[in-house]
Amino acid sequence: MKHLTLFTCVLLMAAAHAAAADFETATDAVRHMGLGWNLGNTLDANSQSVTDVNSAAYWGQQDLSSETCWGQYATKPELMRMMKNAGFGAIRVPVTWYNHMDAEGNVNPEWMARVHTVVDDVIKQGMYCIINVHHDTGADGSSFKSWIKADEANYTQNRARFEKLWKQIAEEFKDYGQQLLFESYNEMLDPLNSWCYASYAATGRYNTAVATSAYNAINSYASSFVTTVRATGGNNAQRNLIVNTYAAANGYGNWNTHLAEPLTTLVKPEGETNHIAFEVHAYPAIANSNNTDRPIADIKQEVDGMINLLKTKLVAMGAPVIFGEWGTSNVDAAENDYVKRPALMKQFCQYFVQQCKANGIGTFFWMGLSDGAARLFPAFSQAELAKWLLQAYHGDSFNPILPERSDYNTCCISTTVHFTQQWSEFNLAVGPFTSNNYKQMIIELEEKPATGLLAVKIYGSSNKSTNITAATSTVPFTASMGSITRVTLQCTQSSGSTRVKSIWLVKQNGEKVPSDPSVFWGCTMSDISINYPVGVNEVKQATPSDGCFYDLSGRKLINGKSSNKTKKKGICIQNGKKFIHRQ
């Protein structure tokens, strides 16, 4: 992969800081974005130990480690370079703020700086970037309470805090050019946590008072957002802004007469003409309730129906629309449609992208494609799905660059794990995989752990826990374990830290495959690095400019120059530099 030259960076940054008078319209921006992707479960990740919104302790509950608290790795510039090289043109960066600001709404400067860095990572690649207020909204549960709700009383209570938050964000980025867009809020719900339309969770599936209050609040929050951003001046005077419908609902369907209300009740903020866009989300089911595939004709009809409704109800108001999130109904599940029904998934995804492009609607796929440890290398965890989307947008002849985790199969992730409470667990491997295919795991720590500190816990048909007493441990998988869903490193004391150097899963035939660690619960990671095999440094020194190709152990692969590199798949060394090649 080529690195940006200094001259190229200067040109890109100059374009990013174009004068406000030169800003393209929102309609043009949506058309120019290309294919979009969500950097999900990262800057939006959050965790609450205090759920009482009225308590001062609710605010600012986390530090920068929140970025990894849902099992992702801290975002690196290389990830955005990979997305750009693959053919993506825009990145939506969801951001949660409550856990990084005080009760008065003052954002932690370190958090703002971290958001700024990730935005720069996107912009420097020449891609569009959307940042928002994300899990400050959402469905309440026993361990999570949102502070922004679609409710008139909530708006009155939180208006000043919401406007102060957006003023800080707007001031931080006021000099950025047209490739940066602001999104008002994510999926804002009423106090009943109603999806689909306001008051759906009420008795009888509708409550006029709750619904009216919710839709009024949506319009009030949208107006506050736009007014606050515009008032900061500079490029924000014409920055393209995005407001979401209630729950980001797309309004499609005929199973309830209230489904279209999130669209019909939304009001375009006053005074906005060419620099405002609307956002909805879509996660249709492509399988029937009995888990059989839906006919592709029915799925296409649903896509067409959604698009036509959006054009009639939203685009007709004089603003473009984006699907800020989309996928299928089980997009976040391990056994999702990409895994369970790939042929149908391909047809749906390609039709969705093609029809949205043809109708001037933006598309931002939700979070898959590169997920978990794959983002660290970086690589695609769903490379085939990424290819379907990219070819749907760019054409069947488009041949994207899509490095995969398997291209790095000689490399392990090293990290320091910090356990914050007794019995907390760190993922060594996440299944499912079976003891029929894998016979053991080899775990290498930097040093022998303190006596009684750590244990390996295997979740399977029969669970097992084994104490770790050495720096290197081999943990066997027995036939009785059956399907193994997870292997963790558990802290059996109140707290502790250890550095994990490598984790290998060993197949029945003896082949070793690296396993990627991640946070499970009650722990954090730091000092994360890729543990390349011995020999890489020597290769860099021994072959400064001979043009030959070597593997990571320093063995010469071929004698030709760059024209011969297609003979090797995976990580190669040439002229002292590592690169990925896929046949």
HELIX and SHEET records of a PDB file:
HELIX    1   1 LEU A    6  ALA A   16  1                                  11    
HELIX    2   2 ALA A   20  ASP A   22  5                                   3    
HELIX    3   3 ALA A   26  HIS A   32  1                                   7    
HELIX    4   4 ALA A   56  TYR A   58  5                                   3    
HELIX    5   5 LEU A   64  THR A   68  5                                   5    
HELIX    6   6 PRO A   77  ALA A   86  1                                  10    
HELIX    7   7 TYR A   98  HIS A  100  5                                   3    
HELIX    8   8 PRO A  109  ILE A  123  1                                  15    
HELIX    9   9 GLU A  152  GLU A  172  1                                  21    
HELIX   10  10 THR A  203  ARG A  205  5                                   3    
HELIX   11  11 THR A  208  ALA A  231  1                                  24    
HELIX   12  12 GLY A  234  ALA A  237  5                                   4    
HELIX   13  13 TYR A  246  ALA A  248  5                                   3    
HELIX   14  14 GLU A  261  THR A  264  1                                   4    
HELIX   15  15 ILE A  296  LYS A  313  1                                  18    
HELIX   16  16 VAL A  315  MET A  317  5                                   3    
HELIX   17  17 ASP A  337  LYS A  340  1                                   4    
HELIX   18  18 PRO A  342  ALA A  358  1                                  17    
HELIX   19  19 GLY A  372  LEU A  376  5                                   5    
HELIX   20  20 ALA A  383  HIS A  394  1                                  12    
HELIX   21  21 ARG A  405  TYR A  408  5                                   4    
HELIX   22  22 ALA A  479  MET A  481  5                                   3    
HELIX   23  23 VAL A  536  ALA A  542  1                                   7    
HELIX   24  24 SER A  562  LYS A  567  5                                   6    
SHEET    1   A 9 LEU A  35  ASN A  38  0                                        
SHEET    2   A 9 ALA A  90  VAL A  93  1                                        
SHEET    3   A 9 TYR A 128  ASN A 132  1                                        
SHEET    4   A 9 LEU A 180  GLU A 183  1                                        
SHEET    5   A 9 LEU A 241  ASN A 244  1                                        
SHEET    6   A 9 ILE A 276  ALA A 282  1                                        
SHEET    7   A 9 VAL A 321  TRP A 326  1                                        
SHEET    8   A 9 GLY A 362  PHE A 365  1                                        
SHEET    9   A 9 LEU A  35  ASN A  38  1                                        
SHEET    1   B 5 THR A 472  PRO A 476  0                                        
SHEET    2   B 5 TYR A 438  LEU A 445 -1                                        
SHEET    3   B 5 GLY A 496  LYS A 507 -1                                        
SHEET    4   B 5 CYS A 412  PHE A 419 -1                                        
SHEET    5   B 5 CYS A 523  ASN A 531 -1                                        
SHEET    1   C 5 LYS A 464  ASN A 467  0                                        
SHEET    2   C 5 LEU A 454  TYR A 459 -1                                        
SHEET    3   C 5 SER A 483  CYS A 491 -1                                        
SHEET    4   C 5 GLU A 425  THR A 434 -1                                        
SHEET    5   C 5 SER A 518  TRP A 521 -1                                        
SHEET    1   D 4 THR A 472  PRO A 476  0                                        
SHEET    2   D 4 TYR A 438  LEU A 445 -1                                        
SHEET    3   D 4 GLY A 496  LYS A 507 -1                                        
SHEET    4   D 4 LYS A 512  PRO A 514 -1                                        
SHEET    1   E 4 LYS A 556  ILE A 558  0                                        
SHEET    2   E 4 PHE A 549  TYR A 550 -1                                        
SHEET    3   E 4 GLY A 570  GLN A 574 -1                                        
SHEET    4   E 4 LYS A 577  HIS A 581 -1                                        
END                                                                             
